[in-house]
Amino acid sequence: MTTKTMTAAAPEKTIGPKIKTALPGPNAQRVLAGDQQYISPSYTRSYPLVVKSGRGIVVSDVDGNEFYDFSAGIAVVSTGHCHPEVVAALQKQAGELVHMSGTDFYYESMVQLAERLSKIAPMAGPHKIYYGNSGAEAVECAMKLARYHTKRQNIIAFFGAFHGRTMGALSLTASKPQQRRRFAPLVPGVTHVAYPDLYRGRKDAAQDPDAFALSCARFIEDRLFKTTVPPEEVAAIFVEPVQGEGGYVVAPAIFMQELRKICDRHGIMLVVDEVQSGVGRTGKWWAVEHTGVEPDMICIAKGIASGMPLGITLTRSEVMDWVPGSHASTFGGNPVCIAAALATLDVIEKEHLLDRSVEVGAHMLARMKDWPSKLKLVGDVRGRGLMIGVDIVKDKATKEYGNAERDQIVQKAFEHGVLFLGCGPSSIRLCPPLVVTKAQADVALDVLERCIREVGK
């Protein structure tokens, strides 16, 4: 692997993955055998990586191989693996108190984190916050609260959406059929409509993207409300400002603005799922901020605690009007997880990682701008900040999904020491930790381009 001189911001003299063994190595093979024997087969594994440790964007496996992590643990380790300030906060809190249950008692840190989040919330305050353990739990809370507050039962979501796998969140999810297969009946009252995918939309999507995006939003009022779903019975519209599992598809601002207008006209809650797109990944604290829209609720998880399990539902105070016993979580708001979240926010602010996301993301997109024209298998490159998707196709004219080709590219990149993951039917996601440098990004893009060319042959 060719090495390059590091920038001043990086601690290493040379950079690049270091692969020492055949993959998987002997120690990894032993673990894989045990996994085959004991672990649920429902887990999805893209390649045989058995991780032992991580620092920054580098993870090491049990055989000493070093990889560049451009998945960030599925967009989770926002400050990189084992950031020293986050680790120190975890260690300090673990030595003082691990658990007492914020459902029944009080933690000072629950209030401290709520105050911090209120200051950066994407809607005007005052705010109230519910703590859970995951993105799916944040979505479950938002579903229940929307129904409770509005006294309405129906919810609208979008094709391509991923909101989680628990039964309520799964009812909103419409990303892959396997996620729903054999789990019916799901929670009733959910209707899915089209999301404005400008690349895979109608033929007029590329010619007039704003008109196409508006048509997707206006379908709700023009057709849905006039045929099957009475607007006065709709509690909420759930939407991802950037679809994650759906393919890293960015919602046009005009689409989000029209959803806001529809919700205002009919007393409907606008709930944005920022589980994957939030906490600085797109260059702002929240991806919805790029659209100028203020939601009624926001669902937060993944990157908020740099790897610790924490899910948050944040809303305007007047919306969170339920009474004690309506909803709760034994472990939600765990003090160790909150300590990690407070440290994460500190690191993002002190190290100017929102700016880093903008700068490195723009650098990556500029490098990839001509990929659709020069690489046989690349149909589209899209994204914001450090949330970038590469659409892999069999045929550019028909935009036929390149599912198998995408998986081959991801596998080859792993063999070259860079970790990517798929998303959507045939996209590759690039979501490195926010601490990534331009030099590290160049190494990863060199590998990705090489693998795309190899598979394209």
C-alpha positions in Angstrom: 0.0 0.0 0.0 1.4 3.4 -1.0 2.0 5.7 2.0 1.7 9.4 2.1 3.0 12.1 4.4 0.5 13.0 7.0 -0.9 16.5 7.5 0.0 18.4 10.6 -3.3 17.4 12.2 -2.5 13.7 12.2 -0.2 11.9 14.7 1.3 9.4 12.3 4.3 9.9 10.0 2.8 7.7 7.3 -0.7 6.7 6.7 -2.6 3.9 5.2 -4.0 0.5 6.2 -1.6 -2.2 7.2 -2.7 -5.8 6.2 -0.3 -8.4 7.6 -2.2 -11.7 7.1 -4.6 -13.3 4.7 -8.2 -12.2 5.6 -9.6 -13.5 7.7 -6.5 -14.3 9.7 -6.1 -17.4 12.0 -7.4 -15.7 15.2 -10.3 -14.2 13.3 -11.2 -17.6 11.9 -11.4 -19.0 15.4 -13.8 -16.2 16.4 -15.9 -16.7 13.3 -16.3 -20.4 14.1 -17.6 -19.5 17.6 -19.9 -16.8 16.1 -21.3 -19.4 13.7 -22.1 -21.7 16.7 -23.5 -19.2 19.2 -24.6 -15.9 17.6 -28.0 -15.0 16.1 -27.9 -15.5 12.3 -30.1 -12.4 11.9 -27.1 -10.1 12.1 -25.8 -8.8 8.8 -22.1 -9.0 8.3 -20.6 -7.6 5.1 -17.1 -9.2 5.5 -15.2 -11.2 8.1 -13.8 -8.4 10.3 -13.1 -9.3 13.9 -12.2 -6.1 15.7 -10.0 -5.9 18.7 -9.2 -2.2 19.1 -9.6 1.2 17.5 -8.0 4.7 17.6 -9.3 7.6 15.5 -10.3 6.2 12.1 -8.1 3.1 12.5 -9.4 -0.2 13.8 -7.2 -3.3 14.4 -8.4 -6.9 14.2 -7.4 -9.8 16.3 -4.6 -10.7 14.0 -2.9 -7.3 14.0 -4.3 -6.0 10.7 -5.1 -2.3 10.6 -8.0 -0.9 8.7 -9.3 2.6 7.9 -12.9 2.7 9.2 -15.1 4.7 6.7 -18.2 3.3 8.3 -17.6 4.8 11.8 -19.3 1.8 13.3 -22.4 2.6 11.2 -22.1 6.4 11.7 -21.7 6.0 15.5 -18.2 6.9 16.5 -18.5 10.5 15.6 -15.3 11.6 17.5 -13.4 8.5 16.2 -12.6 5.3 18.0 -11.7 5.7 21.7 -11.2 9.5 21.7 -9.1 10.1 24.8 -11.5 12.7 26.2 -14.5 10.5 25.7 -12.7 7.5 27.3 -11.6 9.7 30.3 -15.3 10.8 30.8 -16.4 7.1 30.7 -13.8 6.0 33.2 -14.5 8.8 35.6 -18.2 8.2 35.6 -17.9 4.5 35.8 -15.9 5.0 39.0 -18.7 7.1 40.6 -22.0 5.7 39.5 -23.0 3.3 36.7 -26.8 3.0 37.3 -29.7 4.0 39.5 -32.4 4.4 36.8 -33.4 7.8 35.7 -36.9 6.6 35.3 -37.4 6.4 39.1 -34.8 8.7 40.4 -32.8 11.8 39.3 -29.4 12.3 37.7 -27.9 15.8 37.4 -26.2 14.8 34.2 -29.6 14.2 32.5 -30.4 17.9 33.0 -26.9 18.9 31.9 -27.2 17.1 28.6 -30.7 18.3 28.0 -29.6 21.9 28.5 -26.7 21.4 26.0 -29.0 19.8 23.4 -31.7 22.5 23.9 -29.1 25.1 22.8 -28.4 23.4 19.5 -31.9 22.1 18.9 -33.2 22.6 15.3 -36.5 24.2 16.5 -37.3 27.0 18.8 -37.7 26.2 22.5 -38.4 25.6 25.3 -37.7 21.9 24.8 -38.2 18.6 26.6 -36.2 15.4 26.2 -36.8 11.7 26.6 -33.9 9.4 27.0 -33.8 5.8 25.6 -31.1 3.4 24.5 -31.1 3.5 20.7 -32.4 5.1 17.6 -35.3 2.6 17.4 -36.3 3.5 20.9 -36.2 7.2 20.1 -38.5 6.5 17.1 -40.8 4.4 19.3 -41.1 7.3 21.8 -41.8 9.7 19.0 -44.6 7.5 17.6 -46.3 7.1 20.9 -45.9 10.8 21.8 -47.3 11.9 18.5 -50.4 9.8 19.0 -50.8 10.8 22.6 -50.4 14.5 21.9 -52.6 14.8 18.8 -55.1 12.1 19.9 -54.8 10.8 16.3 -53.8 7.4 15.1 -52.4 7.5 11.6 -48.7 8.1 10.6 -47.1 8.8 7.2 -43.6 7.6 6.3 -41.6 7.1 3.1 -40.5 4.3 0.9 -36.8 3.8 1.4 -37.0 4.8 5.0 -35.2 3.1 7.9 -36.4 3.9 11.4 -35.4 0.8 13.3 -36.4 -2.9 13.8 -38.6 -2.9 16.9 -42.2 -3.4 16.0 -43.3 0.3 16.0 -40.2 1.5 14.2 -40.3 -1.4 11.8 -43.8 -0.4 10.8 -42.3 2.9 9.6 -39.3 1.2 8.0 -39.6 0.6 4.2 -36.0 0.0 3.2 -35.6 -3.7 2.5 -38.3 -6.4 2.4 -36.2 -8.8 4.5 -36.5 -6.4 7.4 -40.3 -6.9 7.5 -40.6 -10.4 6.1 -42.6 -12.8 8.4 -43.2 -10.2 11.1 -46.7 -9.1 10.2 -49.0 -7.9 11.4 -47.1 -4.7 12.1 -48.5 -1.6 13.9 -51.5 -0.5 12.0 -52.1 3.0 10.7 -48.9 3.6 8.8 -49.0 4.7 5.1 -45.9 5.0 3.0 -45.4 7.4 0.1 -42.6 8.2 -2.3 -39.4 9.9 -1.2 -37.8 12.3 -3.7 -34.8 10.3 -5.0 -33.6 12.7 -7.7 -31.4 10.0 -9.2 -33.9 7.2 -9.4 -37.1 9.2 -9.7 -39.2 9.8 -12.7 -37.5 10.8 -16.0 -38.3 14.5 -15.2 -36.6 14.4 -11.9 -33.2 15.4 -13.4 -34.8 18.0 -15.7 -36.7 19.8 -13.0 -35.7 18.5 -9.6 -37.7 21.1 -7.6 -40.9 20.2 -9.4 -40.3 16.5 -8.9 -39.6 17.0 -5.2 -42.7 19.1 -4.8 -44.8 16.5 -6.5 -43.7 13.9 -4.0 -44.7 16.1 -1.0 -47.9 17.3 -2.6 -49.1 13.8 -3.3 -49.9 13.6 0.4 -52.5 16.4 0.1 -53.5 16.0 -3.5 -54.1 12.2 -3.4 -53.7 10.6 -0.1 -55.8 13.0 1.9 -58.5 12.9 -0.8 -58.7 9.2 -1.1 -57.7 7.0 1.8 -56.3 8.9 4.8 -58.3 11.7 6.4 -55.8 14.5 7.4 -57.5 15.1 10.7 -56.6 11.6 11.7 -52.9 11.9 10.9 -50.7 12.3 14.0 -47.3 12.7 12.3 -45.1 12.5 9.2 -41.8 10.8 9.9 -39.0 11.7 7.5 -35.2 11.4 7.3 -33.6 14.6 6.0 -31.0 12.3 4.4 -32.2 8.7 4.0 -29.6 6.4 5.6 -30.3 2.7 4.9 -32.3 3.9 1.9 -29.2 4.9 0.0 -27.8 8.2 1.4 -30.5 10.1 -0.5 -30.6 13.8 0.3 -34.1 15.3 0.6 -34.3 18.6 -1.4 -35.0 21.7 0.8 -38.2 22.4 -1.2 -39.5 19.0 -0.3 -38.9 19.4 3.4 -40.4 22.9 3.3 -43.6 21.6 1.7 -43.9 18.9 4.3 -43.7 21.6 7.0 -46.5 23.5 5.3 -48.7 20.4 5.0 -48.2 19.7 8.7 -49.0 23.3 9.7 -52.2 23.3 7.6 -53.5 20.1 9.2 -52.1 20.1 12.8 -49.7 17.2 12.0 -46.4 16.6 13.9 -43.3 16.8 11.6 -40.8 14.3 13.1 -37.3 14.2 11.6 -35.2 11.0 12.2 -31.6 12.2 12.5 -30.4 9.0 14.1 -27.8 8.6 11.3 -27.6 12.1 9.8 -27.4 14.1 13.0 -24.6 15.2 15.4 -22.5 17.0 12.8 -22.4 14.4 10.1 -23.6 16.7 7.4 -21.6 19.7 8.5 -24.4 21.1 10.8 -25.6 19.7 14.0 -28.7 18.4 12.3 -29.2 17.7 8.6 -32.6 19.4 8.7 -30.9 22.7 9.3 -29.8 22.7 5.6 -33.4 23.0 4.6 -34.5 25.9 6.8 -37.3 23.7 8.4 -38.1 23.5 12.1 -39.5 20.1 13.0 -41.8 19.3 15.9 -39.7 16.4 17.1 -36.2 15.1 16.4 -34.9 11.5 17.0 -31.2 11.3 17.9 -28.9 8.4 18.6 -25.8 6.8 17.0 -23.1 9.6 17.0 -24.4 11.5 20.1 -22.3 9.4 22.5 -19.4 8.2 20.4 -20.3 4.5 20.7 -22.3 4.3 23.9 -26.0 3.3 23.7 -28.1 6.4 23.9 -31.3 7.4 22.1 -33.0 10.8 22.5 -36.3 12.2 21.5 -36.3 16.0 21.6 -39.4 18.1 21.1 -41.0 21.4 21.9 -42.1 21.4 25.6 -45.8 21.8 24.7 -45.7 18.6 22.7 -44.4 16.4 25.5 -47.6 16.6 27.5 -48.0 13.0 28.6 -48.2 12.1 32.3 -46.0 9.9 34.5 -46.2 6.2 33.5 -47.0 7.0 29.8 -43.5 5.9 28.7 -40.2 5.0 30.3 -37.0 3.1 30.1 -34.9 1.4 32.8 -31.6 2.1 31.3 -32.4 5.2 29.2 -30.2 8.2 30.2 -27.7 5.9 31.9 -25.0 8.2 33.5 -22.1 6.5 31.8 -23.8 7.0 28.4 -24.6 10.6 29.2 -21.0 11.3 30.3 -19.9 10.0 26.8 -22.5 12.3 25.2 -21.3 15.4 27.1 -17.7 14.6 26.2 -18.7 14.1 22.6 -20.3 17.5 22.3 -17.2 19.0 24.0 -14.9 17.4 21.5 -17.0 18.3 18.5 -17.0 21.9 19.6 -13.3 22.2 20.7 -11.9 20.4 17.7 -14.3 22.3 15.3 -15.5 19.0 13.8 -18.5 20.6 12.1 -16.1 22.6 10.0 -14.0 19.4 9.5 -17.1 17.6 8.2 -17.8 20.4 5.7 -14.2 20.7 4.5 -13.3 17.1 4.2 -16.7 16.2 2.8 -16.4 18.9 0.2 -12.9 17.6 -0.6 -14.2 14.1 -1.1 -17.2 15.1 -3.2 -14.9 17.2 -5.4 -12.6 14.2 -6.0 -15.6 12.0 -6.8 -17.4 14.5 -9.0 -16.4 12.9 -12.3 -16.8 9.3 -11.1 -20.2 8.9 -12.9 -18.6 10.0 -16.2 -15.3 8.0 -15.9 -16.1 4.9 -13.9 -18.2 2.3 -15.6 -20.2 1.2 -12.6 -20.9 4.5 -10.9 -24.3 6.0 -11.6 -24.4 8.8 -9.0 -22.4 10.4 -6.2 -24.4 12.4 -3.7 -24.3 13.6 -0.1 -23.7 16.3 2.4 -20.6 16.7 4.7 -19.3 13.3 5.7 -22.5 11.4 4.6 -21.8 10.4 1.0 -23.4 7.7 -1.1 -22.0 6.2 -4.3 -24.7 4.5 -6.5 -23.4 1.3 -8.2 -25.3 0.4 -11.4 -25.1 -2.4 -14.0 -26.2 -0.1 -16.8 -26.2 3.7 -16.7 -28.9 4.1 -19.2 -31.4 2.0 -17.3 -30.0 2.7 -13.9 -30.3 -1.1 -13.2 -29.1 -1.9 -9.6 -25.6 -3.2 -9.3 -26.3 -5.2 -6.1 -23.7 -7.9 -6.7 -21.1 -5.5 -8.0 -21.6 -3.2 -4.9 -21.0 -6.1 -2.6 -17.9 -7.2 -4.5 -16.5 -3.7 -4.3 -17.1 -3.5 -0.5 -15.4 -6.9 -0.1 -12.4 -5.9 -2.2 -12.0 -2.7 -0.2 -12.0 -4.7 3.0 -9.2 -6.8 1.5 -7.3 -3.6 0.8 -7.8 -2.4 4.3 -10.7 0.1 4.1 -14.1 -0.5 5.6 -17.1 0.6 3.7 -20.7 -0.6 4.0 -23.6 -0.8 1.6 -26.9 1.0 1.9 -30.0 1.1 -0.3 -30.4 -1.4 -3.1 -26.9 -0.8 -4.6 -25.1 2.1 -2.9 -21.9 2.4 -1.0 -21.9 4.7 2.0 -18.9 6.8 3.1 -19.4 8.0 6.7 -16.0 8.2 8.4 -15.6 9.6 11.9 -15.7 13.4 12.0 -12.0 13.5 12.9 -10.9 12.2 9.5 -8.3 14.2 7.6 -8.2 15.0 3.9 -5.0 12.9 3.6 -6.8 9.9 5.1 -9.8 10.5 2.9 -7.6 10.4 -0.2 -6.2 7.0 0.8 -9.7 5.6 1.2 -10.9 7.1 -2.1 -7.8 5.7 -3.9 -8.8 2.3 -2.6 -12.4 2.7 -3.5 -11.7 3.9 -7.0 -9.3 1.0 -7.6 -11.9 -1.5 -6.4 -14.6 0.0 -8.5 -12.4 -0.3 -11.6 -11.4 -3.9 -10.8 -15.0 -5.0 -10.4 -15.9 -3.0 -13.5 -13.6 -5.1 -15.6 
